[in-house]
């Protein structure tokens, strides 16, 4: 559930900067992906520390 909420939150943040053409599309895409990842991390489905740690 929180994954969907995170995705919706990211999309709303991106849509607030809508009036910009391709830049707005990119902004919506980035905020949507960030919100989706944050929601998945909150659910415990992924561990962001493992994704961004150097081995």
PDBQT receptor file of N, H, CA, C and O in Angstrom, charges set to zero:
ATOM      1  N   UNK A   1       0.808  -1.190   0.000  1.00  0.00    +0.000 N 
ATOM      2  CA  UNK A   1       0.000   0.000   0.000  1.00  0.00    +0.000 C 
ATOM      3  C   UNK A   1       0.858   1.263   0.000  1.00  0.00    +0.000 C 
ATOM      4  O   UNK A   1       0.573   2.205  -0.740  1.00  0.00    +0.000 OA
ATOM      5  N   UNK A   2       1.900   1.289   0.821  1.00  0.00    +0.000 N 
ATOM      6  H   UNK A   2       2.131   0.523   1.422  1.00  0.00    +0.000 HD
ATOM      7  CA  UNK A   2       2.710   2.505   0.902  1.00  0.00    +0.000 C 
ATOM      8  C   UNK A   2       3.475   2.764  -0.379  1.00  0.00    +0.000 C 
ATOM      9  O   UNK A   2       3.850   3.904  -0.656  1.00  0.00    +0.000 OA
ATOM     10  N   UNK A   3       3.715   1.717  -1.171  1.00  0.00    +0.000 N 
ATOM     11  H   UNK A   3       3.410   0.792  -0.946  1.00  0.00    +0.000 HD
ATOM     12  CA  UNK A   3       4.371   1.923  -2.459  1.00  0.00    +0.000 C 
ATOM     13  C   UNK A   3       3.501   2.781  -3.365  1.00  0.00    +0.000 C 
ATOM     14  O   UNK A   3       4.002   3.677  -4.044  1.00  0.00    +0.000 OA
ATOM     15  N   UNK A   4       2.208   2.512  -3.377  1.00  0.00    +0.000 N 
ATOM     16  H   UNK A   4       1.801   1.784  -2.825  1.00  0.00    +0.000 HD
ATOM     17  CA  UNK A   4       1.281   3.284  -4.202  1.00  0.00    +0.000 C 
ATOM     18  C   UNK A   4       1.158   4.707  -3.673  1.00  0.00    +0.000 C 
ATOM     19  O   UNK A   4       1.111   5.656  -4.455  1.00  0.00    +0.000 OA
ATOM     20  N   UNK A   5       1.105   4.863  -2.357  1.00  0.00    +0.000 N 
ATOM     21  H   UNK A   5       1.144   4.092  -1.722  1.00  0.00    +0.000 HD
ATOM     22  CA  UNK A   5       1.038   6.201  -1.759  1.00  0.00    +0.000 C 
ATOM     23  C   UNK A   5       2.297   6.987  -2.102  1.00  0.00    +0.000 C 
ATOM     24  O   UNK A   5       2.219   8.170  -2.434  1.00  0.00    +0.000 OA
ATOM     25  N   UNK A   6       3.449   6.341  -2.026  1.00  0.00    +0.000 N 
ATOM     26  H   UNK A   6       3.512   5.381  -1.756  1.00  0.00    +0.000 HD
ATOM     27  CA  UNK A   6       4.699   7.013  -2.372  1.00  0.00    +0.000 C 
ATOM     28  C   UNK A   6       4.752   7.414  -3.832  1.00  0.00    +0.000 C 
ATOM     29  O   UNK A   6       5.225   8.500  -4.167  1.00  0.00    +0.000 OA
ATOM     30  N   UNK A   7       4.266   6.539  -4.702  1.00  0.00    +0.000 N 
ATOM     31  H   UNK A   7       3.882   5.657  -4.429  1.00  0.00    +0.000 HD
ATOM     32  CA  UNK A   7       4.221   6.856  -6.122  1.00  0.00    +0.000 C 
ATOM     33  C   UNK A   7       3.279   8.023  -6.387  1.00  0.00    +0.000 C 
ATOM     34  O   UNK A   7       3.608   8.916  -7.167  1.00  0.00    +0.000 OA
ATOM     35  N   UNK A   8       2.114   8.027  -5.749  1.00  0.00    +0.000 N 
ATOM     36  H   UNK A   8       1.847   7.301  -5.116  1.00  0.00    +0.000 HD
ATOM     37  CA  UNK A   8       1.155   9.121  -5.921  1.00  0.00    +0.000 C 
ATOM     38  C   UNK A   8       1.734  10.433  -5.397  1.00  0.00    +0.000 C 
ATOM     39  O   UNK A   8       1.564  11.480  -6.022  1.00  0.00    +0.000 OA
ATOM     40  N   UNK A   9       2.412  10.380  -4.261  1.00  0.00    +0.000 N 
ATOM     41  H   UNK A   9       2.550   9.530  -3.754  1.00  0.00    +0.000 HD
ATOM     42  CA  UNK A   9       3.016  11.584  -3.693  1.00  0.00    +0.000 C 
ATOM     43  C   UNK A   9       4.089  12.145  -4.623  1.00  0.00    +0.000 C 
ATOM     44  O   UNK A   9       4.154  13.355  -4.840  1.00  0.00    +0.000 OA
ATOM     45  N   UNK A  10       4.916  11.282  -5.162  1.00  0.00    +0.000 N 
ATOM     46  H   UNK A  10       4.864  10.299  -4.986  1.00  0.00    +0.000 HD
ATOM     47  CA  UNK A  10       5.936  11.733  -6.095  1.00  0.00    +0.000 C 
ATOM     48  C   UNK A  10       5.343  12.318  -7.365  1.00  0.00    +0.000 C 
ATOM     49  O   UNK A  10       5.854  13.306  -7.894  1.00  0.00    +0.000 OA
ATOM     50  N   UNK A  11       4.270  11.715  -7.855  1.00  0.00    +0.000 N 
ATOM     51  H   UNK A  11       3.855  10.913  -7.425  1.00  0.00    +0.000 HD
ATOM     52  CA  UNK A  11       3.615  12.235  -9.057  1.00  0.00    +0.000 C 
ATOM     53  C   UNK A  11       2.983  13.594  -8.801  1.00  0.00    +0.000 C 
ATOM     54  O   UNK A  11       3.040  14.475  -9.659  1.00  0.00    +0.000 OA
ATOM     55  N   UNK A  12       2.381  13.771  -7.631  1.00  0.00    +0.000 N 
ATOM     56  H   UNK A  12       2.335  13.055  -6.935  1.00  0.00    +0.000 HD
ATOM     57  CA  UNK A  12       1.781  15.067  -7.294  1.00  0.00    +0.000 C 
ATOM     58  C   UNK A  12       2.858  16.138  -7.181  1.00  0.00    +0.000 C 
ATOM     59  O   UNK A  12       2.666  17.259  -7.650  1.00  0.00    +0.000 OA
ATOM     60  N   UNK A  13       3.981  15.807  -6.567  1.00  0.00    +0.000 N 
ATOM     61  H   UNK A  13       4.136  14.896  -6.186  1.00  0.00    +0.000 HD
ATOM     62  CA  UNK A  13       5.076  16.771  -6.492  1.00  0.00    +0.000 C 
ATOM     63  C   UNK A  13       5.579  17.142  -7.885  1.00  0.00    +0.000 C 
ATOM     64  O   UNK A  13       5.861  18.308  -8.163  1.00  0.00    +0.000 OA
ATOM     65  N   UNK A  14       5.685  16.152  -8.742  1.00  0.00    +0.000 N 
ATOM     66  H   UNK A  14       5.456  15.206  -8.516  1.00  0.00    +0.000 HD
ATOM     67  CA  UNK A  14       6.130  16.434 -10.101  1.00  0.00    +0.000 C 
ATOM     68  C   UNK A  14       5.123  17.235 -10.895  1.00  0.00    +0.000 C 
ATOM     69  O   UNK A  14       5.499  18.111 -11.673  1.00  0.00    +0.000 OA
ATOM     70  N   UNK A  15       3.834  16.944 -10.707  1.00  0.00    +0.000 N 
ATOM     71  H   UNK A  15       3.528  16.232 -10.075  1.00  0.00    +0.000 HD
ATOM     72  CA  UNK A  15       2.798  17.676 -11.439  1.00  0.00    +0.000 C 
ATOM     73  C   UNK A  15       2.702  19.132 -11.009  1.00  0.00    +0.000 C 
ATOM     74  O   UNK A  15       2.198  19.969 -11.758  1.00  0.00    +0.000 OA
ATOM     75  N   UNK A  16       3.180  19.440  -9.811  1.00  0.00    +0.000 N 
ATOM     76  H   UNK A  16       3.590  18.760  -9.203  1.00  0.00    +0.000 HD
ATOM     77  CA  UNK A  16       3.155  20.842  -9.383  1.00  0.00    +0.000 C 
ATOM     78  C   UNK A  16       4.086  21.694 -10.246  1.00  0.00    +0.000 C 
ATOM     79  O   UNK A  16       3.909  22.910 -10.326  1.00  0.00    +0.000 OA
ATOM     80  N   UNK A  17       5.051  21.086 -10.875  1.00  0.00    +0.000 N 
ATOM     81  H   UNK A  17       5.195  20.099 -10.809  1.00  0.00    +0.000 HD
ATOM     82  CA  UNK A  17       5.922  21.801 -11.801  1.00  0.00    +0.000 C 
ATOM     83  C   UNK A  17       5.607  21.502 -13.248  1.00  0.00    +0.000 C 
ATOM     84  O   UNK A  17       6.504  21.510 -14.091  1.00  0.00    +0.000 OA
ATOM     85  N   UNK A  18       4.366  21.240 -13.547  1.00  0.00    +0.000 N 
ATOM     86  H   UNK A  18       3.637  21.233 -12.862  1.00  0.00    +0.000 HD
ATOM     87  CA  UNK A  18       3.927  20.748 -14.853  1.00  0.00    +0.000 C 
ATOM     88  C   UNK A  18       4.205  21.696 -16.019  1.00  0.00    +0.000 C 
ATOM     89  O   UNK A  18       4.529  21.232 -17.112  1.00  0.00    +0.000 OA
ATOM     90  N   UNK A  19       4.091  22.982 -15.821  1.00  0.00    +0.000 N 
ATOM     91  H   UNK A  19       3.828  23.359 -14.933  1.00  0.00    +0.000 HD
ATOM     92  CA  UNK A  19       4.112  23.921 -16.944  1.00  0.00    +0.000 C 
ATOM     93  C   UNK A  19       5.523  24.100 -17.487  1.00  0.00    +0.000 C 
ATOM     94  O   UNK A  19       6.110  25.173 -17.345  1.00  0.00    +0.000 OA
ATOM     95  N   UNK A  20       6.076  23.055 -18.111  1.00  0.00    +0.000 N 
ATOM     96  H   UNK A  20       5.600  22.183 -18.226  1.00  0.00    +0.000 HD
ATOM     97  CA  UNK A  20       7.423  23.170 -18.621  1.00  0.00    +0.000 C 
ATOM     98  C   UNK A  20       7.778  22.214 -19.749  1.00  0.00    +0.000 C 
ATOM     99  O   UNK A  20       8.955  22.115 -20.095  1.00  0.00    +0.000 OA
ATOM    100  N   UNK A  21       6.823  21.505 -20.339  1.00  0.00    +0.000 N 
ATOM    101  H   UNK A  21       5.867  21.585 -20.058  1.00  0.00    +0.000 HD
ATOM    102  CA  UNK A  21       7.106  20.614 -21.465  1.00  0.00    +0.000 C 
ATOM    103  C   UNK A  21       7.878  19.376 -21.060  1.00  0.00    +0.000 C 
ATOM    104  O   UNK A  21       7.488  18.666 -20.132  1.00  0.00    +0.000 OA
ATOM    105  N   UNK A  22       8.992  19.113 -21.767  1.00  0.00    +0.000 N 
ATOM    106  H   UNK A  22       9.309  19.690 -22.520  1.00  0.00    +0.000 HD
ATOM    107  CA  UNK A  22       9.786  17.914 -21.507  1.00  0.00    +0.000 C 
ATOM    108  C   UNK A  22      10.400  17.942 -20.116  1.00  0.00    +0.000 C 
ATOM    109  O   UNK A  22      10.545  16.903 -19.473  1.00  0.00    +0.000 OA
ATOM    110  N   UNK A  23      10.759  19.133 -19.656  1.00  0.00    +0.000 N 
ATOM    111  H   UNK A  23      10.641  19.977 -20.178  1.00  0.00    +0.000 HD
ATOM    112  CA  UNK A  23      11.317  19.252 -18.303  1.00  0.00    +0.000 C 
ATOM    113  C   UNK A  23      10.290  18.799 -17.268  1.00  0.00    +0.000 C 
ATOM    114  O   UNK A  23      10.649  18.161 -16.278  1.00  0.00    +0.000 OA
ATOM    115  N   UNK A  24       9.024  19.122 -17.486  1.00  0.00    +0.000 N 
ATOM    116  H   UNK A  24       8.732  19.640 -18.290  1.00  0.00    +0.000 HD
ATOM    117  CA  UNK A  24       7.970  18.689 -16.561  1.00  0.00    +0.000 C 
ATOM    118  C   UNK A  24       7.813  17.171 -16.604  1.00  0.00    +0.000 C 
ATOM    119  O   UNK A  24       7.634  16.538 -15.563  1.00  0.00    +0.000 OA
ATOM    120  N   UNK A  25       7.877  16.583 -17.797  1.00  0.00    +0.000 N 
ATOM    121  H   UNK A  25       8.022  17.097 -18.643  1.00  0.00    +0.000 HD
ATOM    122  CA  UNK A  25       7.797  15.127 -17.915  1.00  0.00    +0.000 C 
ATOM    123  C   UNK A  25       8.928  14.462 -17.136  1.00  0.00    +0.000 C 
ATOM    124  O   UNK A  25       8.704  13.498 -16.404  1.00  0.00    +0.000 OA
ATOM    125  N   UNK A  26      10.137  14.981 -17.296  1.00  0.00    +0.000 N 
ATOM    126  H   UNK A  26      10.319  15.764 -17.890  1.00  0.00    +0.000 HD
ATOM    127  CA  UNK A  26      11.291  14.434 -16.584  1.00  0.00    +0.000 C 
ATOM    128  C   UNK A  26      11.130  14.587 -15.084  1.00  0.00    +0.000 C 
ATOM    129  O   UNK A  26      11.462  13.679 -14.321  1.00  0.00    +0.000 OA
ATOM    130  N   UNK A  27      10.619  15.737 -14.661  1.00  0.00    +0.000 N 
ATOM    131  H   UNK A  27      10.349  16.474 -15.280  1.00  0.00    +0.000 HD
ATOM    132  CA  UNK A  27      10.405  15.986 -13.237  1.00  0.00    +0.000 C 
ATOM    133  C   UNK A  27       9.383  15.014 -12.659  1.00  0.00    +0.000 C 
ATOM    134  O   UNK A  27       9.589  14.470 -11.574  1.00  0.00    +0.000 OA
ATOM    135  N   UNK A  28       8.295  14.796 -13.368  1.00  0.00    +0.000 N 
ATOM    136  H   UNK A  28       8.127  15.238 -14.249  1.00  0.00    +0.000 HD
ATOM    137  CA  UNK A  28       7.275  13.845 -12.913  1.00  0.00    +0.000 C 
ATOM    138  C   UNK A  28       7.863  12.438 -12.837  1.00  0.00    +0.000 C 
ATOM    139  O   UNK A  28       7.605  11.708 -11.879  1.00  0.00    +0.000 OA
ATOM    140  N   UNK A  29       8.641  12.059 -13.830  1.00  0.00    +0.000 N 
ATOM    141  H   UNK A  29       8.850  12.652 -14.608  1.00  0.00    +0.000 HD
ATOM    142  CA  UNK A  29       9.256  10.738 -13.838  1.00  0.00    +0.000 C 
ATOM    143  C   UNK A  29      10.204  10.551 -12.655  1.00  0.00    +0.000 C 
ATOM    144  O   UNK A  29      10.167   9.516 -11.990  1.00  0.00    +0.000 OA
ATOM    145  N   UNK A  30      11.043  11.536 -12.392  1.00  0.00    +0.000 N 
ATOM    146  H   UNK A  30      11.072  12.377 -12.932  1.00  0.00    +0.000 HD
ATOM    147  CA  UNK A  30      12.002  11.433 -11.292  1.00  0.00    +0.000 C 
ATOM    148  C   UNK A  30      11.318  11.409  -9.934  1.00  0.00    +0.000 C 
ATOM    149  O   UNK A  30      11.646  10.579  -9.087  1.00  0.00    +0.000 OA
ATOM    150  N   UNK A  31      10.363  12.320  -9.721  1.00  0.00    +0.000 N 
ATOM    151  H   UNK A  31      10.096  12.994 -10.409  1.00  0.00    +0.000 HD
ATOM    152  CA  UNK A  31       9.665  12.342  -8.437  1.00  0.00    +0.000 C 
ATOM    153  C   UNK A  31       8.815  11.085  -8.246  1.00  0.00    +0.000 C 
ATOM    154  O   UNK A  31       8.704  10.576  -7.131  1.00  0.00    +0.000 OA
ATOM    155  N   UNK A  32       8.223  10.588  -9.315  1.00  0.00    +0.000 N 
ATOM    156  H   UNK A  32       8.312  11.001 -10.221  1.00  0.00    +0.000 HD
ATOM    157  CA  UNK A  32       7.441   9.359  -9.214  1.00  0.00    +0.000 C 
ATOM    158  C   UNK A  32       8.312   8.168  -8.845  1.00  0.00    +0.000 C 
ATOM    159  O   UNK A  32       7.937   7.356  -7.999  1.00  0.00    +0.000 OA
ATOM    160  N   UNK A  33       9.476   8.063  -9.479  1.00  0.00    +0.000 N 
ATOM    161  H   UNK A  33       9.781   8.722 -10.166  1.00  0.00    +0.000 HD
ATOM    162  CA  UNK A  33      10.394   6.965  -9.164  1.00  0.00    +0.000 C 
ATOM    163  C   UNK A  33      10.920   7.083  -7.739  1.00  0.00    +0.000 C 
ATOM    164  O   UNK A  33      11.019   6.081  -7.031  1.00  0.00    +0.000 OA
ATOM    165  N   UNK A  34      11.259   8.301  -7.313  1.00  0.00    +0.000 N 
ATOM    166  H   UNK A  34      11.179   9.115  -7.889  1.00  0.00    +0.000 HD
ATOM    167  CA  UNK A  34      11.750   8.502  -5.945  1.00  0.00    +0.000 C 
ATOM    168  C   UNK A  34      10.668   8.173  -4.926  1.00  0.00    +0.000 C 
ATOM    169  O   UNK A  34      10.949   7.554  -3.900  1.00  0.00    +0.000 OA
ATOM    170  N   UNK A  35       9.450   8.578  -5.197  1.00  0.00    +0.000 N 
ATOM    171  H   UNK A  35       9.222   9.082  -6.031  1.00  0.00    +0.000 HD
ATOM    172  CA  UNK A  35       8.349   8.270  -4.292  1.00  0.00    +0.000 C 
ATOM    173  C   UNK A  35       8.055   6.783  -4.231  1.00  0.00    +0.000 C 
ATOM    174  O   UNK A  35       7.753   6.245  -3.166  1.00  0.00    +0.000 OA
ATOM    175  N   UNK A  36       8.145   6.120  -5.377  1.00  0.00    +0.000 N 
ATOM    176  H   UNK A  36       8.390   6.557  -6.243  1.00  0.00    +0.000 HD
ATOM    177  CA  UNK A  36       7.923   4.676  -5.414  1.00  0.00    +0.000 C 
ATOM    178  C   UNK A  36       8.997   3.938  -4.615  1.00  0.00    +0.000 C 
ATOM    179  O   UNK A  36       8.685   3.023  -3.852  1.00  0.00    +0.000 OA
ATOM    180  N   UNK A  37      10.256   4.330  -4.787  1.00  0.00    +0.000 N 
ATOM    181  H   UNK A  37      10.510   5.073  -5.407  1.00  0.00    +0.000 HD
ATOM    182  CA  UNK A  37      11.340   3.702  -4.033  1.00  0.00    +0.000 C 
ATOM    183  C   UNK A  37      11.211   3.970  -2.542  1.00  0.00    +0.000 C 
ATOM    184  O   UNK A  37      11.455   3.081  -1.726  1.00  0.00    +0.000 OA
ATOM    185  N   UNK A  38      10.828   5.190  -2.181  1.00  0.00    +0.000 N 
ATOM    186  H   UNK A  38      10.630   5.912  -2.844  1.00  0.00    +0.000 HD
ATOM    187  CA  UNK A  38      10.646   5.511  -0.765  1.00  0.00    +0.000 C 
ATOM    188  C   UNK A  38       9.513   4.686  -0.166  1.00  0.00    +0.000 C 
ATOM    189  O   UNK A  38       9.619   4.220   0.968  1.00  0.00    +0.000 OA
ATOM    190  N   UNK A  39       8.447   4.507  -0.905  1.00  0.00    +0.000 N 
ATOM    191  H   UNK A  39       8.360   4.886  -1.826  1.00  0.00    +0.000 HD
ATOM    192  CA  UNK A  39       7.334   3.693  -0.427  1.00  0.00    +0.000 C 
ATOM    193  C   UNK A  39       7.717   2.231  -0.266  1.00  0.00    +0.000 C 
ATOM    194  O   UNK A  39       7.329   1.587   0.708  1.00  0.00    +0.000 OA
ATOM    195  N   UNK A  40       8.480   1.706  -1.223  1.00  0.00    +0.000 N 
ATOM    196  H   UNK A  40       8.795   2.229  -2.015  1.00  0.00    +0.000 HD
ATOM    197  CA  UNK A  40       8.934   0.309  -1.120  1.00  0.00    +0.000 C 
ATOM    198  C   UNK A  40       9.885   0.140   0.059  1.00  0.00    +0.000 C 
ATOM    199  O   UNK A  40       9.841  -0.878   0.750  1.00  0.00    +0.000 OA
ATOM    200  N   UNK A  41      10.746   1.134   0.295  1.00  0.00    +0.000 N 
ATOM    201  H   UNK A  41      10.781   1.962  -0.266  1.00  0.00    +0.000 HD
ATOM    202  CA  UNK A  41      11.667   1.064   1.432  1.00  0.00    +0.000 C 
ATOM    203  C   UNK A  41      10.894   1.137   2.742  1.00  0.00    +0.000 C 
ATOM    204  O   UNK A  41      11.235   0.441   3.698  1.00  0.00    +0.000 OA
ATOM    205  N   UNK A  42       9.870   1.960   2.797  1.00  0.00    +0.000 N 
ATOM    206  H   UNK A  42       9.593   2.525   2.020  1.00  0.00    +0.000 HD
ATOM    207  CA  UNK A  42       9.052   2.074   4.006  1.00  0.00    +0.000 C 
ATOM    208  C   UNK A  42       8.321   0.766   4.292  1.00  0.00    +0.000 C 
ATOM    209  O   UNK A  42       8.159   0.381   5.451  1.00  0.00    +0.000 OA
ATOM    210  N   UNK A  43       7.885   0.090   3.245  1.00  0.00    +0.000 N 
ATOM    211  H   UNK A  43       8.016   0.402   2.305  1.00  0.00    +0.000 HD
ATOM    212  CA  UNK A  43       7.225  -1.213   3.398  1.00  0.00    +0.000 C 
ATOM    213  C   UNK A  43       8.201  -2.299   3.822  1.00  0.00    +0.000 C 
ATOM    214  O   UNK A  43       7.784  -3.345   4.318  1.00  0.00    +0.000 OA
ATOM    215  N   UNK A  44       9.482  -2.066   3.636  1.00  0.00    +0.000 N 
ATOM    216  H   UNK A  44       9.821  -1.216   3.233  1.00  0.00    +0.000 HD
ATOM    217  CA  UNK A  44      10.485  -3.069   3.959  1.00  0.00    +0.000 C 
ATOM    218  C   UNK A  44      10.720  -4.057   2.840  1.00  0.00    +0.000 C 
ATOM    219  O   UNK A  44      11.349  -5.096   3.045  1.00  0.00    +0.000 OA
ATOM    220  N   UNK A  45      10.219  -3.743   1.656  1.00  0.00    +0.000 N 
ATOM    221  H   UNK A  45       9.709  -2.900   1.489  1.00  0.00    +0.000 HD
ATOM    222  CA  UNK A  45      10.378  -4.650   0.520  1.00  0.00    +0.000 C 
ATOM    223  C   UNK A  45      11.763  -4.537  -0.109  1.00  0.00    +0.000 C 
ATOM    224  O   UNK A  45      12.246  -5.488  -0.724  1.00  0.00    +0.000 OA
ATOM    225  N   UNK A  46      12.401  -3.380   0.044  1.00  0.00    +0.000 N 
ATOM    226  H   UNK A  46      12.009  -2.608   0.544  1.00  0.00    +0.000 HD
ATOM    227  CA  UNK A  46      13.768  -3.207  -0.443  1.00  0.00    +0.000 C 
ATOM    228  C   UNK A  46      14.576  -2.518   0.643  1.00  0.00    +0.000 C 
ATOM    229  O   UNK A  46      14.022  -1.824   1.496  1.00  0.00    +0.000 OA
ATOM    230  N   UNK A  47      15.881  -2.711   0.607  1.00  0.00    +0.000 N 
ATOM    231  H   UNK A  47      16.330  -3.275  -0.086  1.00  0.00    +0.000 HD
ATOM    232  CA  UNK A  47      16.772  -2.075   1.555  1.00  0.00    +0.000 C 
ATOM    233  C   UNK A  47      17.669  -1.119   0.779  1.00  0.00    +0.000 C 
ATOM    234  O   UNK A  47      18.554  -1.552   0.042  1.00  0.00    +0.000 OA
ATOM    235  N   UNK A  48      17.438   0.186   0.947  1.00  0.00    +0.000 N 
ATOM    236  H   UNK A  48      16.719   0.538   1.545  1.00  0.00    +0.000 HD
ATOM    237  CA  UNK A  48      18.190   1.174   0.187  1.00  0.00    +0.000 C 
ATOM    238  C   UNK A  48      19.659   1.195   0.580  1.00  0.00    +0.000 C 
ATOM    239  O   UNK A  48      20.506   1.539  -0.245  1.00  0.00    +0.000 OA
ATOM    240  N   UNK A  49      19.983   0.835   1.814  1.00  0.00    +0.000 N 
ATOM    241  H   UNK A  49      19.295   0.555   2.484  1.00  0.00    +0.000 HD
ATOM    242  CA  UNK A  49      21.382   0.801   2.241  1.00  0.00    +0.000 C 
ATOM    243  C   UNK A  49      22.167  -0.224   1.426  1.00  0.00    +0.000 C 
ATOM    244  O   UNK A  49      23.320   0.017   1.071  1.00  0.00    +0.000 OA
ATOM    245  N   UNK A  50      21.551  -1.356   1.133  1.00  0.00    +0.000 N 
ATOM    246  H   UNK A  50      20.614  -1.552   1.421  1.00  0.00    +0.000 HD
ATOM    247  CA  UNK A  50      22.219  -2.369   0.311  1.00  0.00    +0.000 C 
ATOM    248  C   UNK A  50      22.365  -1.913  -1.135  1.00  0.00    +0.000 C 
ATOM    249  O   UNK A  50      23.335  -2.268  -1.805  1.00  0.00    +0.000 OA
ATOM    250  N   UNK A  51      21.420  -1.139  -1.612  1.00  0.00    +0.000 N 
ATOM    251  H   UNK A  51      20.632  -0.851  -1.068  1.00  0.00    +0.000 HD
ATOM    252  CA  UNK A  51      21.474  -0.678  -2.995  1.00  0.00    +0.000 C 
ATOM    253  C   UNK A  51      22.582   0.339  -3.218  1.00  0.00    +0.000 C 
ATOM    254  O   UNK A  51      23.213   0.342  -4.275  1.00  0.00    +0.000 OA
ATOM    255  N   UNK A  52      22.829   1.206  -2.231  1.00  0.00    +0.000 N 
ATOM    256  H   UNK A  52      22.316   1.203  -1.373  1.00  0.00    +0.000 HD
ATOM    257  CA  UNK A  52      23.763   2.308  -2.417  1.00  0.00    +0.000 C 
ATOM    258  C   UNK A  52      25.092   2.120  -1.696  1.00  0.00    +0.000 C 
ATOM    259  O   UNK A  52      25.919   3.032  -1.694  1.00  0.00    +0.000 OA
ATOM    260  N   UNK A  53      25.318   0.967  -1.087  1.00  0.00    +0.000 N 
ATOM    261  H   UNK A  53      24.647   0.226  -1.088  1.00  0.00    +0.000 HD
ATOM    262  CA  UNK A  53      26.591   0.735  -0.405  1.00  0.00    +0.000 C 
ATOM    263  C   UNK A  53      27.621   0.231  -1.408  1.00  0.00    +0.000 C 
ATOM    264  O   UNK A  53      27.300  -0.477  -2.362  1.00  0.00    +0.000 OA
ATOM    265  N   UNK A  54      28.854   0.615  -1.163  1.00  0.00    +0.000 N 
ATOM    266  H   UNK A  54      29.115   1.191  -0.388  1.00  0.00    +0.000 HD
ATOM    267  CA  UNK A  54      29.948   0.165  -2.028  1.00  0.00    +0.000 C 
ATOM    268  C   UNK A  54      30.530  -1.114  -1.453  1.00  0.00    +0.000 C 
ATOM    269  O   UNK A  54      30.748  -1.228  -0.246  1.00  0.00    +0.000 OA
ATOM    270  N   UNK A  55      30.774  -2.057  -2.318  1.00  0.00    +0.000 N 
ATOM    271  H   UNK A  55      30.597  -1.965  -3.298  1.00  0.00    +0.000 HD
ATOM    272  CA  UNK A  55      31.322  -3.340  -1.850  1.00  0.00    +0.000 C 
ATOM    273  C   UNK A  55      32.703  -3.543  -2.376  1.00  0.00    +0.000 C 
ATOM    274  O   UNK A  55      33.328  -4.564  -2.091  1.00  0.00    +0.000 OA
TER     275      UNK A  55
